[in-house]
Amino acid sequence: MLMKTIAVEHTFATAERAAKKRRVEGEEDDEKAKDVLAEETPVKKQKVEDEDTGSLLRKKKLPTPPPVLTTPIEPEAPPTVQVEEETTKEATPVPNPGPVQPVRPASPTPTAPAPPAADKPPPTLAKPALASEAKGKTTAKATPLEPAINISGPIIPVTFPACSVPNITRQPLLAILEKEYLSYYGVISGDELKYRARKAALKREEEIVNKHTKLTYKNAMKNAIIEVKKRPRITLEDLENEGKEVKQKIKGLGAVMEVLETFVMTDKAKLAEWDYIIDIPTPEENAPRNEEGCERVCDRCGKRWIVKGDLDDEDKSACQYHYGKPYWRTQNGAKQQVYSCCTLPMGEKGCTRGCHVFKLSYPPRLQVQQPFLNVPAHDPASAEGKLPVVSFDCEMSYTTAGLELTRITALDHEGTLLFDELIRPPNPVLDLNTRFSGVSSLESATCTLQDVRTRLLNLIDSKTILLGHGLENDLTALRIIHNRVIDTAILYPHPRGRPIRNSLKYLAERYLCRQIQKGDGNAGHDSREDAEVPLELVRVKAEEEMRRRSLAKK
């Protein structure tokens, strides 16, 4: 026991002597203290800083810089005991960031942090990035934006005409159209197949963009896709005619003749409601044969003018009008009526110039110009050669007598062409109305109204069914009275009822998936096409009726 006490006293005495010696040789002991701290404090400091970091993360504040030790080393205790006391004390953080360094005990003021030792750098804590740290900083590497749509088909060229439909809508439809053309040209392969399909798809889409508005573009593209899909695959013999639209064969009414009577209009009162002339009118007394020298209201601009047959340059551009129909459009949250020809609001000046024209619809005055005729009565003895059904279309132009016939096309019930003639009107022509009539010249016209009327009356009688769209205008132009008709404008009524009518173009697109009247202002309508479509529309209705009757029998 005595020996142990002596050993302890010797140990304390030795420590006291070492402390006195360190005070004398301060520089040497300071260096030793630094080495001790550099070796032992990082482990303890790691714990302190980790606790601080966890506290900051919980409070979602910016990270606090590492603390600096400011507690001096007590000279009375041994070096090892003093290090343990310092590391367990709580550190006071200061706002100056930097590596952890001890402060010399003899210095009354804190010294600048010394650079880390070269052989042993201070430890670095890996702290998670906070949302507040990331805010406002830019990353070194930017992630590219994904395209709005996946373009798998032909890209719309920048040279295409501007359209109110955005490309994000046009591009997918164009890709689908190209896919259908790839199937259509399936007889070939390789790069030639892709070239032909892409060229055809781009051409068709461009035609639709030129012709349609934002309201009708999607339906037009969908109908084009369906139309191409329904085509039979092109043959090698037909490849030399590539670029031309395949003309659909008219099926005719041969298989549905038995149900046609269901759709025939014979009621005179109902025909009169749709502006049909049902009886020969009494001629107006002392009426002129044309309207030259008379004051009339322009059918385009609504102004009053004096009709004359010899037009000078000023007369040819006196009328400023809109040839398109007004429709409602929503723009910037407001509804307004605009013209389909130029999208200008209602009330704006016309976008087209031409001469003043008028339309005459007063039956007694029409009777004076060209007398009406009844269709011959049915005679069983002479019924041979008379046709059961005739589909026809008339095109009219403006003259000094109003609207007069300038072209007629007639087909039989199988779609076979009976005749297609240009007619020279008896009065001076003011405007051929090419945008709608399709007639651009009458130089080759050799027939008169009497010639084509006689030719038609030789093919029909009172039992014949006449087909057409808006037939009251065609019969008036021919000056024929007939009360057995099928008018597709009445057969397919507009949802809003009379007097609003569906256009033939709309009916062809919806029920036949067929594009008609695709010409611009220089081409106009095709009277043969306008005679074929009513025939097809009646066939569709007749087939529906036959299916209904078949189901009723079961």
SEDRENLUM-527598 format. One record per residue (C-alpha): residue in three letters; x negated, z negated, y negated. Coordinates in nm, 2 decimals. Layout:
residues N
('ALA'; (X; Z; Y))
...
END
This chain:
residues 554
('MET'; (0.00; 0.00; 0.00))
('LEU'; (-0.28; -0.08; -0.23))
('MET'; (-0.44; 0.25; -0.16))
('LYS'; (-0.12; 0.44; -0.24))
('THR'; (-0.09; 0.25; -0.58))
('ILE'; (-0.45; 0.34; -0.66))
('ALA'; (-0.39; 0.70; -0.57))
('VAL'; (-0.09; 0.72; -0.80))
('GLU'; (-0.27; 0.55; -1.08))
('HIS'; (-0.55; 0.79; -1.03))
('THR'; (-0.31; 1.08; -1.05))
('PHE'; (-0.16; 0.97; -1.37))
('ALA'; (-0.50; 0.89; -1.52))
('THR'; (-0.62; 1.24; -1.42))
('ALA'; (-0.31; 1.39; -1.59))
('GLU'; (-0.37; 1.19; -1.90))
('ARG'; (-0.73; 1.29; -1.92))
('ALA'; (-0.62; 1.66; -1.87))
('ALA'; (-0.37; 1.63; -2.16))
('LYS'; (-0.63; 1.48; -2.39))
('LYS'; (-0.87; 1.76; -2.30))
('ARG'; (-0.60; 2.02; -2.37))
('ARG'; (-0.54; 1.88; -2.72))
('VAL'; (-0.91; 1.91; -2.78))
('GLU'; (-0.94; 2.26; -2.63))
('GLY'; (-0.59; 2.38; -2.75))
('GLU'; (-0.67; 2.75; -2.72))
('GLU'; (-0.77; 2.73; -2.36))
('ASP'; (-0.46; 2.52; -2.26))
('ASP'; (-0.22; 2.76; -2.46))
('GLU'; (-0.35; 3.05; -2.26))
('LYS'; (-0.29; 2.86; -1.94))
('ALA'; (0.06; 2.77; -2.05))
('LYS'; (0.14; 3.13; -2.12))
('ASP'; (0.02; 3.23; -1.78))
('VAL'; (0.24; 2.97; -1.62))
('LEU'; (0.55; 3.08; -1.81))
('ALA'; (0.49; 3.44; -1.74))
('GLU'; (0.48; 3.37; -1.37))
('GLU'; (0.76; 3.11; -1.33))
('THR'; (1.02; 3.16; -1.61))
('PRO'; (1.16; 3.51; -1.53))
('VAL'; (1.35; 3.38; -1.22))
('LYS'; (1.51; 3.10; -1.42))
('LYS'; (1.57; 3.32; -1.72))
('GLN'; (1.75; 3.58; -1.50))
('LYS'; (2.01; 3.31; -1.42))
('VAL'; (2.06; 3.22; -1.78))
('GLU'; (2.10; 3.58; -1.89))
('ASP'; (2.33; 3.67; -1.60))
('GLU'; (2.56; 3.39; -1.70))
('ASP'; (2.56; 3.51; -2.06))
('THR'; (2.64; 3.87; -1.95))
('GLY'; (2.93; 3.75; -1.74))
('SER'; (3.07; 3.56; -2.03))
('LEU'; (3.04; 3.87; -2.26))
('LEU'; (3.20; 4.09; -2.00))
('ARG'; (3.50; 3.86; -1.97))
('LYS'; (3.54; 3.86; -2.35))
('LYS'; (3.48; 4.24; -2.38))
('LYS'; (3.23; 4.20; -2.66))
('LEU'; (2.90; 4.38; -2.73))
('PRO'; (2.61; 4.24; -2.51))
('THR'; (2.40; 3.96; -2.67))
('PRO'; (2.02; 4.03; -2.69))
('PRO'; (1.80; 3.82; -2.47))
('PRO'; (1.73; 3.46; -2.60))
('VAL'; (1.39; 3.35; -2.73))
('LEU'; (1.26; 3.01; -2.62))
('THR'; (1.19; 2.78; -2.91))
('THR'; (1.14; 2.44; -2.75))
('PRO'; (0.78; 2.33; -2.76))
('ILE'; (0.60; 2.20; -2.45))
('GLU'; (0.56; 1.82; -2.44))
('PRO'; (0.19; 1.74; -2.42))
('GLU'; (0.25; 1.40; -2.24))
('ALA'; (0.39; 1.55; -1.92))
('PRO'; (0.19; 1.76; -1.67))
('PRO'; (0.22; 2.13; -1.71))
('THR'; (0.43; 2.18; -1.39))
('VAL'; (0.68; 1.92; -1.49))
('GLN'; (0.71; 2.05; -1.85))
('VAL'; (0.78; 2.41; -1.72))
('GLU'; (1.07; 2.28; -1.51))
('GLU'; (1.22; 2.10; -1.81))
('GLU'; (1.21; 2.40; -2.04))
('THR'; (1.37; 2.64; -1.80))
('THR'; (1.66; 2.42; -1.73))
('LYS'; (1.74; 2.37; -2.10))
('GLU'; (2.01; 2.59; -2.25))
('ALA'; (1.86; 2.87; -2.47))
('THR'; (1.98; 2.94; -2.82))
('PRO'; (2.05; 3.31; -2.88))
('VAL'; (1.92; 3.48; -3.20))
('PRO'; (2.03; 3.83; -3.32))
('ASN'; (1.68; 3.98; -3.29))
('PRO'; (1.66; 4.17; -2.96))
('GLY'; (1.33; 4.19; -2.77))
('PRO'; (1.15; 4.07; -2.46))
('VAL'; (1.15; 3.70; -2.38))
('GLN'; (0.83; 3.53; -2.51))
('PRO'; (0.74; 3.16; -2.55))
('VAL'; (0.66; 3.02; -2.90))
('ARG'; (0.34; 2.84; -2.95))
('PRO'; (0.40; 2.47; -2.97))
('ALA'; (0.15; 2.41; -3.25))
('SER'; (0.31; 2.67; -3.48))
('PRO'; (0.59; 2.53; -3.71))
('THR'; (0.75; 2.87; -3.75))
('PRO'; (0.84; 3.13; -3.48))
('THR'; (0.59; 3.40; -3.43))
('ALA'; (0.65; 3.77; -3.37))
('PRO'; (0.70; 3.86; -3.01))
('ALA'; (0.39; 3.98; -2.84))
('PRO'; (0.39; 4.30; -2.63))
('PRO'; (0.44; 4.25; -2.26))
('ALA'; (0.14; 4.22; -2.04))
('ALA'; (0.01; 4.55; -1.90))
('ASP'; (-0.03; 4.42; -1.55))
('LYS'; (0.32; 4.27; -1.52))
('PRO'; (0.60; 4.41; -1.75))
('PRO'; (0.90; 4.18; -1.82))
('PRO'; (1.20; 4.23; -1.60))
('THR'; (1.49; 4.45; -1.72))
('LEU'; (1.85; 4.36; -1.65))
('ALA'; (2.08; 4.64; -1.53))
('LYS'; (2.40; 4.57; -1.72))
('PRO'; (2.73; 4.77; -1.67))
('ALA'; (2.83; 5.00; -1.96))
('LEU'; (3.11; 4.86; -2.16))
('ALA'; (3.40; 5.06; -2.30))
('SER'; (3.31; 4.95; -2.65))
('GLU'; (2.95; 5.07; -2.60))
('ALA'; (3.07; 5.42; -2.48))
('LYS'; (3.31; 5.47; -2.77))
('GLY'; (3.17; 5.70; -3.03))
('LYS'; (2.88; 5.82; -2.82))
('THR'; (2.83; 6.17; -2.71))
('THR'; (2.71; 6.25; -2.36))
('ALA'; (2.40; 6.46; -2.31))
('LYS'; (2.57; 6.69; -2.07))
('ALA'; (2.92; 6.83; -2.15))
('THR'; (3.16; 6.92; -1.87))
('PRO'; (3.30; 7.28; -1.91))
('LEU'; (3.67; 7.31; -1.96))
('GLU'; (3.88; 7.45; -1.67))
('PRO'; (4.06; 7.78; -1.74))
('ALA'; (4.42; 7.75; -1.83))
('ILE'; (4.52; 7.99; -1.55))
('ASN'; (4.36; 8.12; -1.23))
('ILE'; (4.30; 8.48; -1.30))
('SER'; (4.31; 8.67; -0.97))
('GLY'; (4.44; 9.00; -1.09))
('PRO'; (4.35; 9.25; -1.37))
('ILE'; (4.27; 9.10; -1.71))
('ILE'; (4.48; 9.22; -2.00))
('PRO'; (4.25; 9.44; -2.22))
('VAL'; (4.21; 9.34; -2.58))
('THR'; (4.31; 9.70; -2.67))
('PHE'; (4.67; 9.64; -2.55))
('PRO'; (4.94; 9.61; -2.81))
('ALA'; (5.01; 9.27; -2.96))
('CYS'; (5.30; 9.10; -2.80))
('SER'; (5.50; 8.78; -2.88))
('VAL'; (5.47; 8.68; -2.52))
('PRO'; (5.15; 8.48; -2.47))
('ASN'; (4.88; 8.60; -2.22))
('ILE'; (4.93; 8.29; -2.01))
('THR'; (5.27; 8.43; -1.93))
('ARG'; (5.17; 8.79; -1.90))
('GLN'; (4.86; 8.74; -1.68))
('PRO'; (5.03; 8.59; -1.37))
('LEU'; (5.30; 8.86; -1.37))
('LEU'; (5.04; 9.13; -1.40))
('ALA'; (4.86; 8.99; -1.10))
('ILE'; (5.18; 8.99; -0.89))
('LEU'; (5.25; 9.35; -1.00))
('GLU'; (4.90; 9.46; -0.89))
('LYS'; (4.96; 9.29; -0.55))
('GLU'; (5.27; 9.50; -0.50))
('TYR'; (5.08; 9.82; -0.59))
('LEU'; (4.81; 9.73; -0.34))
('SER'; (5.08; 9.73; -0.08))
('TYR'; (5.23; 10.05; -0.21))
('TYR'; (4.89; 10.23; -0.19))
('GLY'; (4.82; 10.08; 0.15))
('VAL'; (4.74; 10.42; 0.31))
('ILE'; (4.40; 10.41; 0.14))
('SER'; (4.14; 10.14; 0.14))
('GLY'; (3.82; 10.02; -0.03))
('ASP'; (3.74; 10.05; -0.40))
('GLU'; (3.98; 10.35; -0.45))
('LEU'; (4.27; 10.13; -0.34))
('LYS'; (4.18; 9.86; -0.60))
('TYR'; (4.13; 10.12; -0.87))
('ARG'; (4.46; 10.29; -0.82))
('ALA'; (4.66; 9.97; -0.79))
('ARG'; (4.50; 9.81; -1.10))
('LYS'; (4.54; 10.13; -1.30))
('ALA'; (4.91; 10.15; -1.21))
('ALA'; (4.97; 9.78; -1.28))
('LEU'; (4.81; 9.79; -1.62))
('LYS'; (4.99; 10.11; -1.72))
('ARG'; (5.33; 9.97; -1.61))
('GLU'; (5.27; 9.64; -1.79))
('GLU'; (5.17; 9.82; -2.11))
('GLU'; (5.49; 10.02; -2.10))
('ILE'; (5.70; 9.70; -2.07))
('VAL'; (5.51; 9.53; -2.36))
('ASN'; (5.57; 9.83; -2.58))
('LYS'; (5.94; 9.84; -2.51))
('HIS'; (6.05; 9.48; -2.46))
('THR'; (6.07; 9.17; -2.68))
('LYS'; (5.98; 8.81; -2.59))
('LEU'; (6.34; 8.76; -2.47))
('THR'; (6.34; 9.04; -2.22))
('TYR'; (5.98; 9.07; -2.11))
('LYS'; (5.99; 8.84; -1.81))
('ASN'; (6.30; 9.00; -1.67))
('ALA'; (6.16; 9.35; -1.72))
('MET'; (5.84; 9.25; -1.54))
('LYS'; (6.03; 9.09; -1.25))
('ASN'; (6.24; 9.40; -1.21))
('ALA'; (5.93; 9.62; -1.21))
('ILE'; (5.78; 9.40; -0.94))
('ILE'; (6.09; 9.42; -0.73))
('GLU'; (6.12; 9.80; -0.78))
('VAL'; (5.76; 9.86; -0.66))
('LYS'; (5.81; 9.62; -0.37))
('LYS'; (6.12; 9.82; -0.25))
('ARG'; (5.93; 10.15; -0.25))
('PRO'; (5.82; 10.30; 0.08))
('ARG'; (5.44; 10.32; 0.12))
('ILE'; (5.30; 10.63; -0.04))
('THR'; (5.18; 10.90; 0.19))
('LEU'; (4.86; 11.10; 0.18))
('GLU'; (5.05; 11.41; 0.07))
('ASP'; (5.19; 11.22; -0.23))
('LEU'; (4.86; 11.09; -0.35))
('GLU'; (4.79; 11.40; -0.55))
('ASN'; (5.09; 11.31; -0.76))
('GLU'; (4.96; 10.96; -0.83))
('GLY'; (5.06; 10.83; -1.17))
('LYS'; (5.41; 10.96; -1.15))
('GLU'; (5.69; 10.72; -1.08))
('VAL'; (5.86; 10.79; -0.75))
('LYS'; (6.22; 10.90; -0.81))
('GLN'; (6.47; 10.71; -0.60))
('LYS'; (6.71; 10.93; -0.40))
('ILE'; (7.07; 10.89; -0.48))
('LYS'; (7.27; 10.76; -0.18))
('GLY'; (7.60; 10.88; -0.32))
('LEU'; (7.95; 10.77; -0.24))
('GLY'; (8.01; 10.95; 0.09))
('ALA'; (8.03; 10.62; 0.29))
('VAL'; (8.26; 10.43; 0.05))
('MET'; (8.51; 10.69; -0.06))
('GLU'; (8.79; 10.50; 0.11))
('VAL'; (8.77; 10.20; -0.12))
('LEU'; (8.71; 10.38; -0.45))
('GLU'; (9.08; 10.37; -0.54))
('THR'; (9.04; 9.99; -0.58))
('PHE'; (8.83; 10.05; -0.90))
('VAL'; (9.02; 10.35; -1.05))
('MET'; (9.18; 10.28; -1.39))
('THR'; (9.52; 10.46; -1.43))
('ASP'; (9.71; 10.23; -1.65))
('LYS'; (9.75; 10.40; -1.99))
('ALA'; (9.80; 10.07; -2.18))
('LYS'; (9.47; 9.93; -2.04))
('LEU'; (9.30; 10.26; -2.12))
('ALA'; (9.43; 10.24; -2.47))
('GLU'; (9.28; 9.89; -2.51))
('TRP'; (8.94; 10.04; -2.44))
('ASP'; (8.99; 10.31; -2.71))
('TYR'; (9.07; 10.60; -2.46))
('ILE'; (9.29; 10.87; -2.61))
('ILE'; (9.57; 10.90; -2.36))
('ASP'; (9.79; 11.16; -2.52))
('ILE'; (9.72; 11.48; -2.72))
('PRO'; (9.73; 11.37; -3.08))
('THR'; (9.93; 11.54; -3.35))
('PRO'; (9.70; 11.73; -3.59))
('GLU'; (9.66; 11.61; -3.94))
('GLU'; (9.81; 11.84; -4.20))
('ASN'; (9.59; 12.03; -4.44))
('ALA'; (9.28; 11.87; -4.28))
('PRO'; (8.95; 12.06; -4.31))
('ARG'; (8.76; 12.17; -4.00))
('ASN'; (8.46; 11.97; -4.11))
('GLU'; (8.38; 11.71; -4.37))
('GLU'; (8.15; 11.90; -4.61))
('GLY'; (8.22; 11.80; -4.97))
('CYS'; (8.41; 11.48; -4.86))
('GLU'; (8.30; 11.13; -4.94))
('ARG'; (8.22; 10.93; -4.63))
('VAL'; (8.06; 10.59; -4.54))
('CYS'; (7.72; 10.62; -4.38))
('ASP'; (7.73; 10.50; -4.02))
('ARG'; (7.37; 10.35; -4.05))
('CYS'; (7.33; 10.19; -4.39))
('GLY'; (7.70; 10.15; -4.50))
('LYS'; (7.66; 10.34; -4.83))
('ARG'; (7.91; 10.60; -4.95))
('TRP'; (7.78; 10.96; -4.99))
('ILE'; (7.90; 11.31; -5.02))
('VAL'; (7.87; 11.51; -4.70))
('LYS'; (7.67; 11.84; -4.73))
('GLY'; (7.52; 12.07; -4.47))
('ASP'; (7.21; 12.18; -4.66))
('LEU'; (6.98; 11.88; -4.69))
('ASP'; (6.68; 11.87; -4.93))
('ASP'; (6.38; 11.64; -4.89))
('GLU'; (6.55; 11.36; -5.09))
('ASP'; (6.86; 11.38; -4.87))
('LYS'; (6.65; 11.36; -4.55))
('SER'; (6.51; 11.02; -4.65))
('ALA'; (6.80; 10.88; -4.85))
('CYS'; (6.91; 10.64; -4.58))
('GLN'; (6.71; 10.32; -4.51))
('TYR'; (6.84; 10.14; -4.20))
('HIS'; (6.77; 9.94; -3.88))
('TYR'; (6.84; 10.13; -3.56))
('GLY'; (6.81; 9.81; -3.35))
('LYS'; (7.09; 9.56; -3.29))
('PRO'; (7.08; 9.21; -3.43))
('TYR'; (7.03; 8.92; -3.20))
('TRP'; (6.98; 8.54; -3.23))
('ARG'; (6.63; 8.41; -3.21))
('THR'; (6.49; 8.05; -3.24))
('GLN'; (6.17; 8.02; -3.44))
('ASN'; (6.01; 7.69; -3.56))
('GLY'; (6.32; 7.50; -3.44))
('ALA'; (6.57; 7.71; -3.65))
('LYS'; (6.81; 7.98; -3.53))
('GLN'; (6.83; 8.31; -3.71))
('GLN'; (6.96; 8.66; -3.65))
('VAL'; (6.69; 8.93; -3.64))
('TYR'; (6.69; 9.31; -3.56))
('SER'; (6.56; 9.41; -3.22))
('CYS'; (6.38; 9.71; -3.37))
('CYS'; (6.15; 9.52; -3.61))
('THR'; (6.24; 9.15; -3.57))
('LEU'; (6.32; 9.13; -3.94))
('PRO'; (6.59; 8.88; -4.04))
('MET'; (6.94; 9.00; -4.11))
('GLY'; (6.98; 9.13; -4.47))
('GLU'; (6.63; 9.27; -4.50))
('LYS'; (6.58; 9.63; -4.60))
('GLY'; (6.58; 9.89; -4.32))
('CYS'; (6.26; 9.97; -4.12))
('THR'; (6.35; 10.34; -4.07))
('ARG'; (6.44; 10.62; -4.31))
('GLY'; (6.65; 10.93; -4.24))
('CYS'; (6.96; 11.11; -4.37))
('HIS'; (7.30; 10.97; -4.41))
('VAL'; (7.53; 11.03; -4.12))
('PHE'; (7.89; 10.94; -4.02))
('LYS'; (8.12; 10.91; -3.72))
('LEU'; (8.47; 11.04; -3.72))
('SER'; (8.71; 10.86; -3.48))
('TYR'; (9.06; 10.94; -3.62))
('PRO'; (9.23; 11.14; -3.34))
('PRO'; (9.46; 11.36; -3.57))
('ARG'; (9.15; 11.47; -3.77))
('LEU'; (8.96; 11.53; -3.44))
('GLN'; (9.25; 11.74; -3.31))
('VAL'; (9.21; 11.97; -3.62))
('GLN'; (8.84; 12.02; -3.56))
('GLN'; (8.86; 12.09; -3.18))
('PRO'; (9.19; 12.06; -2.99))
('PHE'; (9.22; 11.82; -2.70))
('LEU'; (9.32; 11.95; -2.35))
('ASN'; (9.48; 11.78; -2.05))
('VAL'; (9.31; 11.81; -1.71))
('PRO'; (9.50; 12.05; -1.49))
('ALA'; (9.76; 11.90; -1.26))
('HIS'; (9.68; 11.87; -0.89))
('ASP'; (9.81; 12.16; -0.69))
('PRO'; (9.78; 12.13; -0.31))
('ALA'; (9.79; 12.51; -0.28))
('SER'; (9.49; 12.55; -0.50))
('ALA'; (9.31; 12.22; -0.44))
('GLU'; (9.03; 12.39; -0.25))
('GLY'; (8.71; 12.37; -0.45))
('LYS'; (8.82; 12.07; -0.65))
('LEU'; (8.59; 11.77; -0.64))
('PRO'; (8.71; 11.42; -0.55))
('VAL'; (8.46; 11.25; -0.78))
('VAL'; (8.25; 11.37; -1.07))
('SER'; (8.00; 11.15; -1.26))
('PHE'; (7.88; 11.29; -1.59))
('ASP'; (7.72; 11.19; -1.92))
('CYS'; (7.74; 11.34; -2.26))
('GLU'; (7.49; 11.32; -2.55))
('MET'; (7.60; 11.36; -2.91))
('SER'; (7.43; 11.45; -3.24))
('TYR'; (7.54; 11.41; -3.60))
('THR'; (7.68; 11.71; -3.78))
('THR'; (7.90; 11.77; -4.08))
('ALA'; (8.20; 11.70; -3.86))
('GLY'; (8.07; 11.37; -3.73))
('LEU'; (7.94; 11.33; -3.37))
('GLU'; (7.95; 11.64; -3.17))
('LEU'; (7.85; 11.73; -2.81))
('THR'; (7.49; 11.86; -2.77))
('ARG'; (7.42; 11.80; -2.40))
('ILE'; (7.62; 11.73; -2.08))
('THR'; (7.51; 11.66; -1.72))
('ALA'; (7.75; 11.65; -1.43))
('LEU'; (7.70; 11.53; -1.06))
('ASP'; (7.92; 11.53; -0.76))
('HIS'; (8.00; 11.22; -0.54))
('GLU'; (7.68; 11.27; -0.34))
('GLY'; (7.46; 11.29; -0.66))
('THR'; (7.41; 11.66; -0.64))
('LEU'; (7.36; 11.83; -0.98))
('LEU'; (7.66; 12.05; -1.08))
('PHE'; (7.52; 12.16; -1.42))
('ASP'; (7.30; 12.03; -1.70))
('GLU'; (7.35; 12.22; -2.03))
('LEU'; (7.25; 12.20; -2.40))
('ILE'; (7.54; 12.28; -2.63))
('ARG'; (7.51; 12.44; -2.97))
('PRO'; (7.77; 12.27; -3.20))
('PRO'; (7.98; 12.48; -3.43))
('ASN'; (7.89; 12.28; -3.75))
('PRO'; (7.56; 12.23; -3.93))
('VAL'; (7.34; 11.96; -3.76))
('LEU'; (7.24; 11.67; -3.99))
('ASP'; (7.05; 11.46; -3.73))
('LEU'; (6.99; 11.53; -3.36))
('ASN'; (6.99; 11.15; -3.30))
('THR'; (6.69; 11.20; -3.07))
('ARG'; (6.62; 10.83; -3.03))
('PHE'; (6.95; 10.79; -2.83))
('SER'; (7.05; 11.14; -2.73))
('GLY'; (6.72; 11.26; -2.60))
('VAL'; (6.79; 11.60; -2.76))
('SER'; (6.49; 11.71; -2.97))
('SER'; (6.57; 12.08; -3.01))
('LEU'; (6.87; 12.32; -2.97))
('GLU'; (6.67; 12.64; -2.98))
('SER'; (6.73; 12.70; -2.61))
('ALA'; (7.10; 12.61; -2.63))
('THR'; (7.33; 12.90; -2.54))
('CYS'; (7.65; 12.73; -2.44))
('THR'; (7.94; 12.62; -2.66))
('LEU'; (8.19; 12.33; -2.61))
('GLN'; (8.45; 12.57; -2.48))
('ASP'; (8.20; 12.71; -2.22))
('VAL'; (8.11; 12.37; -2.06))
('ARG'; (8.47; 12.24; -2.08))
('THR'; (8.60; 12.54; -1.90))
('ARG'; (8.33; 12.50; -1.64))
('LEU'; (8.42; 12.14; -1.58))
('LEU'; (8.79; 12.19; -1.57))
('ASN'; (8.74; 12.45; -1.29))
('LEU'; (8.59; 12.17; -1.08))
('ILE'; (8.84; 11.89; -1.13))
('ASP'; (9.21; 11.83; -1.14))
('SER'; (9.44; 11.53; -1.21))
('LYS'; (9.34; 11.37; -0.88))
('THR'; (8.97; 11.38; -0.95))
('ILE'; (8.80; 11.05; -1.03))
('LEU'; (8.57; 11.07; -1.33))
('LEU'; (8.28; 10.83; -1.34))
('GLY'; (8.06; 10.72; -1.63))
('HIS'; (7.96; 10.45; -1.87))
('GLY'; (8.16; 10.43; -2.19))
('LEU'; (8.37; 10.73; -2.08))
('GLU'; (8.60; 10.72; -2.38))
('ASN'; (8.32; 10.85; -2.60))
('ASP'; (8.23; 11.13; -2.35))
('LEU'; (8.59; 11.24; -2.30))
('THR'; (8.65; 11.24; -2.68))
('ALA'; (8.33; 11.46; -2.73))
('LEU'; (8.46; 11.70; -2.46))
('ARG'; (8.82; 11.68; -2.61))
('ILE'; (8.96; 11.61; -2.26))
('ILE'; (9.24; 11.37; -2.17))
('HIS'; (9.23; 11.22; -1.82))
('ASN'; (9.37; 10.89; -1.68))
('ARG'; (9.18; 10.85; -1.35))
('VAL'; (8.85; 10.70; -1.44))
('ILE'; (8.60; 10.44; -1.33))
('ASP'; (8.41; 10.31; -1.63))
('THR'; (8.11; 10.09; -1.54))
('ALA'; (8.13; 9.92; -1.88))
('ILE'; (8.47; 9.79; -1.77))
('LEU'; (8.38; 9.75; -1.40))
('TYR'; (8.10; 9.52; -1.49))
('PRO'; (8.25; 9.32; -1.79))
('HIS'; (8.05; 9.12; -2.03))
('PRO'; (8.08; 8.74; -1.99))
('ARG'; (8.21; 8.71; -2.35))
('GLY'; (8.48; 8.97; -2.29))
('ARG'; (8.60; 9.27; -2.48))
('PRO'; (8.50; 9.44; -2.70))
('ILE'; (8.14; 9.34; -2.61))
('ARG'; (8.00; 9.55; -2.33))
('ASN'; (7.69; 9.54; -2.11))
('SER'; (7.45; 9.83; -2.17))
('LEU'; (7.38; 10.08; -1.89))
('LYS'; (7.01; 9.99; -1.91))
('TYR'; (7.09; 9.62; -1.85))
('LEU'; (7.32; 9.70; -1.55))
('ALA'; (7.06; 9.92; -1.39))
('GLU'; (6.79; 9.66; -1.42))
('ARG'; (7.01; 9.38; -1.29))
('TYR'; (7.20; 9.54; -1.00))
('LEU'; (6.98; 9.84; -0.91))
('CYS'; (6.63; 9.70; -1.00))
('ARG'; (6.58; 10.03; -1.18))
('GLN'; (6.42; 10.10; -1.52))
('ILE'; (6.60; 10.36; -1.73))
('GLN'; (6.59; 10.48; -2.09))
('LYS'; (6.22; 10.40; -2.11))
('GLY'; (6.15; 10.67; -2.37))
('ASP'; (6.05; 10.58; -2.72))
('GLY'; (6.19; 10.72; -3.04))
('ASN'; (6.05; 11.07; -2.96))
('ALA'; (6.20; 11.09; -2.61))
('GLY'; (6.53; 10.91; -2.60))
('HIS'; (6.77; 10.90; -2.31))
('ASP'; (6.80; 11.13; -2.01))
('SER'; (7.16; 11.24; -1.95))
('ARG'; (7.09; 11.31; -1.59))
('GLU'; (6.96; 10.96; -1.54))
('ASP'; (7.26; 10.82; -1.73))
('ALA'; (7.49; 11.01; -1.49))
('GLU'; (7.32; 10.89; -1.18))
('VAL'; (7.32; 10.52; -1.26))
('PRO'; (7.71; 10.48; -1.28))
('LEU'; (7.73; 10.65; -0.95))
('GLU'; (7.49; 10.40; -0.80))
('LEU'; (7.67; 10.11; -0.97))
('VAL'; (8.00; 10.21; -0.83))
('ARG'; (7.85; 10.24; -0.48))
('VAL'; (7.72; 9.88; -0.51))
('LYS'; (8.07; 9.76; -0.60))
('ALA'; (8.23; 9.96; -0.32))
('GLU'; (7.99; 9.83; -0.06))
('GLU'; (8.08; 9.47; -0.17))
('GLU'; (8.45; 9.55; -0.13))
('MET'; (8.39; 9.69; 0.22))
('ARG'; (8.20; 9.38; 0.33))
('ARG'; (8.48; 9.17; 0.19))
('ARG'; (8.75; 9.36; 0.38))
('SER'; (8.54; 9.34; 0.70))
('LEU'; (8.51; 8.97; 0.67))
('ALA'; (8.89; 8.94; 0.60))
('LYS'; (8.97; 9.12; 0.92))
('LYS'; (8.76; 8.88; 1.12))
END
